[in-house]
């Protein structure tokens, strides 16, 4: 599995939840986005947890990008 996707053990440590339903309930109560794998366990990207913990999100593009929509009608 990608290092960017947390393992079930990582999520269990962070959430202190040991079952799928309790882990999913914890993710939902903390508004952390997740997908459910075929196995039924939630899959969470590391950056989603970092955002929930208040870690500043790095800019996806270096420098600020500004769009000018003035000429669109």
PyMOL commands that place a pseudoatom at each C-alpha (Angstrom):
pseudoatom trace, name=CA, resn=UNK, resi=1, chain=A, elem=C, hetatm=0, pos=[0.000, 0.000, 0.000]
pseudoatom trace, name=CA, resn=UNK, resi=2, chain=A, elem=C, hetatm=0, pos=[1.143, 3.526, -0.700]
pseudoatom trace, name=CA, resn=UNK, resi=3, chain=A, elem=C, hetatm=0, pos=[2.907, 5.344, 2.130]
pseudoatom trace, name=CA, resn=UNK, resi=4, chain=A, elem=C, hetatm=0, pos=[0.410, 8.154, 1.537]
pseudoatom trace, name=CA, resn=UNK, resi=5, chain=A, elem=C, hetatm=0, pos=[-2.518, 5.919, 2.529]
pseudoatom trace, name=CA, resn=UNK, resi=6, chain=A, elem=C, hetatm=0, pos=[-2.631, 5.130, 6.237]
pseudoatom trace, name=CA, resn=UNK, resi=7, chain=A, elem=C, hetatm=0, pos=[-2.729, 1.510, 7.336]
pseudoatom trace, name=CA, resn=UNK, resi=8, chain=A, elem=C, hetatm=0, pos=[-5.488, 0.120, 9.549]
pseudoatom trace, name=CA, resn=UNK, resi=9, chain=A, elem=C, hetatm=0, pos=[-2.923, 0.033, 12.375]
pseudoatom trace, name=CA, resn=UNK, resi=10, chain=A, elem=C, hetatm=0, pos=[-2.089, 3.731, 11.849]
pseudoatom trace, name=CA, resn=UNK, resi=11, chain=A, elem=C, hetatm=0, pos=[-5.781, 4.638, 11.933]
pseudoatom trace, name=CA, resn=UNK, resi=12, chain=A, elem=C, hetatm=0, pos=[-6.362, 2.484, 15.010]
pseudoatom trace, name=CA, resn=UNK, resi=13, chain=A, elem=C, hetatm=0, pos=[-3.520, 4.258, 16.808]
pseudoatom trace, name=CA, resn=UNK, resi=14, chain=A, elem=C, hetatm=0, pos=[-4.770, 7.721, 15.860]
pseudoatom trace, name=CA, resn=UNK, resi=15, chain=A, elem=C, hetatm=0, pos=[-8.470, 7.081, 16.463]
pseudoatom trace, name=CA, resn=UNK, resi=16, chain=A, elem=C, hetatm=0, pos=[-8.177, 4.550, 19.305]
pseudoatom trace, name=CA, resn=UNK, resi=17, chain=A, elem=C, hetatm=0, pos=[-10.875, 2.637, 17.422]
pseudoatom trace, name=CA, resn=UNK, resi=18, chain=A, elem=C, hetatm=0, pos=[-10.388, -1.077, 16.847]
pseudoatom trace, name=CA, resn=UNK, resi=19, chain=A, elem=C, hetatm=0, pos=[-13.419, -2.020, 14.743]
pseudoatom trace, name=CA, resn=UNK, resi=20, chain=A, elem=C, hetatm=0, pos=[-14.458, -0.886, 11.289]
pseudoatom trace, name=CA, resn=UNK, resi=21, chain=A, elem=C, hetatm=0, pos=[-17.729, 0.716, 12.432]
pseudoatom trace, name=CA, resn=UNK, resi=22, chain=A, elem=C, hetatm=0, pos=[-16.094, 2.598, 15.298]
pseudoatom trace, name=CA, resn=UNK, resi=23, chain=A, elem=C, hetatm=0, pos=[-13.242, 3.772, 13.065]
pseudoatom trace, name=CA, resn=UNK, resi=24, chain=A, elem=C, hetatm=0, pos=[-15.670, 5.010, 10.404]
pseudoatom trace, name=CA, resn=UNK, resi=25, chain=A, elem=C, hetatm=0, pos=[-17.766, 6.735, 13.075]
pseudoatom trace, name=CA, resn=UNK, resi=26, chain=A, elem=C, hetatm=0, pos=[-14.629, 8.452, 14.409]
pseudoatom trace, name=CA, resn=UNK, resi=27, chain=A, elem=C, hetatm=0, pos=[-13.609, 9.607, 10.917]
pseudoatom trace, name=CA, resn=UNK, resi=28, chain=A, elem=C, hetatm=0, pos=[-17.095, 10.977, 10.253]
pseudoatom trace, name=CA, resn=UNK, resi=29, chain=A, elem=C, hetatm=0, pos=[-17.315, 12.734, 13.622]
pseudoatom trace, name=CA, resn=UNK, resi=30, chain=A, elem=C, hetatm=0, pos=[-13.991, 14.454, 12.873]
pseudoatom trace, name=CA, resn=UNK, resi=31, chain=A, elem=C, hetatm=0, pos=[-15.014, 15.255, 9.279]
pseudoatom trace, name=CA, resn=UNK, resi=32, chain=A, elem=C, hetatm=0, pos=[-12.063, 13.349, 7.844]
pseudoatom trace, name=CA, resn=UNK, resi=33, chain=A, elem=C, hetatm=0, pos=[-12.689, 12.165, 4.267]
pseudoatom trace, name=CA, resn=UNK, resi=34, chain=A, elem=C, hetatm=0, pos=[-12.239, 8.461, 3.588]
pseudoatom trace, name=CA, resn=UNK, resi=35, chain=A, elem=C, hetatm=0, pos=[-13.122, 5.733, 1.129]
pseudoatom trace, name=CA, resn=UNK, resi=36, chain=A, elem=C, hetatm=0, pos=[-14.179, 2.244, 2.082]
pseudoatom trace, name=CA, resn=UNK, resi=37, chain=A, elem=C, hetatm=0, pos=[-12.035, -0.492, 0.542]
pseudoatom trace, name=CA, resn=UNK, resi=38, chain=A, elem=C, hetatm=0, pos=[-13.438, -3.760, -0.731]
pseudoatom trace, name=CA, resn=UNK, resi=39, chain=A, elem=C, hetatm=0, pos=[-12.398, -5.265, 2.611]
pseudoatom trace, name=CA, resn=UNK, resi=40, chain=A, elem=C, hetatm=0, pos=[-14.722, -2.829, 4.400]
pseudoatom trace, name=CA, resn=UNK, resi=41, chain=A, elem=C, hetatm=0, pos=[-11.893, -0.915, 6.123]
pseudoatom trace, name=CA, resn=UNK, resi=42, chain=A, elem=C, hetatm=0, pos=[-11.664, 2.832, 5.598]
pseudoatom trace, name=CA, resn=UNK, resi=43, chain=A, elem=C, hetatm=0, pos=[-8.803, 4.219, 3.530]
pseudoatom trace, name=CA, resn=UNK, resi=44, chain=A, elem=C, hetatm=0, pos=[-7.510, 7.648, 4.503]
pseudoatom trace, name=CA, resn=UNK, resi=45, chain=A, elem=C, hetatm=0, pos=[-4.850, 9.772, 2.880]
pseudoatom trace, name=CA, resn=UNK, resi=46, chain=A, elem=C, hetatm=0, pos=[-2.135, 10.979, 5.230]
pseudoatom trace, name=CA, resn=UNK, resi=47, chain=A, elem=C, hetatm=0, pos=[-2.781, 14.616, 4.239]
pseudoatom trace, name=CA, resn=UNK, resi=48, chain=A, elem=C, hetatm=0, pos=[-6.433, 14.340, 5.381]
pseudoatom trace, name=CA, resn=UNK, resi=49, chain=A, elem=C, hetatm=0, pos=[-5.243, 13.426, 8.882]
pseudoatom trace, name=CA, resn=UNK, resi=50, chain=A, elem=C, hetatm=0, pos=[-2.601, 16.154, 8.787]
pseudoatom trace, name=CA, resn=UNK, resi=51, chain=A, elem=C, hetatm=0, pos=[-5.267, 18.741, 7.885]
pseudoatom trace, name=CA, resn=UNK, resi=52, chain=A, elem=C, hetatm=0, pos=[-7.479, 17.524, 10.730]
pseudoatom trace, name=CA, resn=UNK, resi=53, chain=A, elem=C, hetatm=0, pos=[-4.522, 17.903, 13.103]
pseudoatom trace, name=CA, resn=UNK, resi=54, chain=A, elem=C, hetatm=0, pos=[-3.932, 21.468, 11.921]
pseudoatom trace, name=CA, resn=UNK, resi=55, chain=A, elem=C, hetatm=0, pos=[-0.761, 20.867, 9.936]
pseudoatom trace, name=CA, resn=UNK, resi=56, chain=A, elem=C, hetatm=0, pos=[-0.513, 23.620, 7.283]
pseudoatom trace, name=CA, resn=UNK, resi=57, chain=A, elem=C, hetatm=0, pos=[-1.255, 22.345, 3.787]
pseudoatom trace, name=CA, resn=UNK, resi=58, chain=A, elem=C, hetatm=0, pos=[1.531, 23.049, 1.303]
pseudoatom trace, name=CA, resn=UNK, resi=59, chain=A, elem=C, hetatm=0, pos=[0.678, 24.852, -1.903]
pseudoatom trace, name=CA, resn=UNK, resi=60, chain=A, elem=C, hetatm=0, pos=[0.127, 22.360, -4.725]
pseudoatom trace, name=CA, resn=UNK, resi=61, chain=A, elem=C, hetatm=0, pos=[1.620, 24.870, -7.145]
pseudoatom trace, name=CA, resn=UNK, resi=62, chain=A, elem=C, hetatm=0, pos=[4.602, 26.937, -6.134]
pseudoatom trace, name=CA, resn=UNK, resi=63, chain=A, elem=C, hetatm=0, pos=[3.591, 30.561, -5.780]
pseudoatom trace, name=CA, resn=UNK, resi=64, chain=A, elem=C, hetatm=0, pos=[0.102, 31.958, -5.741]
pseudoatom trace, name=CA, resn=UNK, resi=65, chain=A, elem=C, hetatm=0, pos=[-1.963, 31.326, -8.829]
pseudoatom trace, name=CA, resn=UNK, resi=66, chain=A, elem=C, hetatm=0, pos=[-4.565, 33.929, -9.711]
pseudoatom trace, name=CA, resn=UNK, resi=67, chain=A, elem=C, hetatm=0, pos=[-7.114, 33.498, -12.436]
pseudoatom trace, name=CA, resn=UNK, resi=68, chain=A, elem=C, hetatm=0, pos=[-8.561, 36.424, -14.345]
pseudoatom trace, name=CA, resn=UNK, resi=69, chain=A, elem=C, hetatm=0, pos=[-12.140, 35.802, -15.404]
pseudoatom trace, name=CA, resn=UNK, resi=70, chain=A, elem=C, hetatm=0, pos=[-12.853, 39.413, -16.367]
pseudoatom trace, name=CA, resn=UNK, resi=71, chain=A, elem=C, hetatm=0, pos=[-13.132, 38.703, -20.102]
pseudoatom trace, name=CA, resn=UNK, resi=72, chain=A, elem=C, hetatm=0, pos=[-15.550, 35.805, -19.692]
pseudoatom trace, name=CA, resn=UNK, resi=73, chain=A, elem=C, hetatm=0, pos=[-19.193, 36.573, -20.344]
for i in range(1, 73): cmd.bond("trace and resi %d" % i, "trace and resi %d" % (i + 1))
show_as sticks, trace
zoom trace
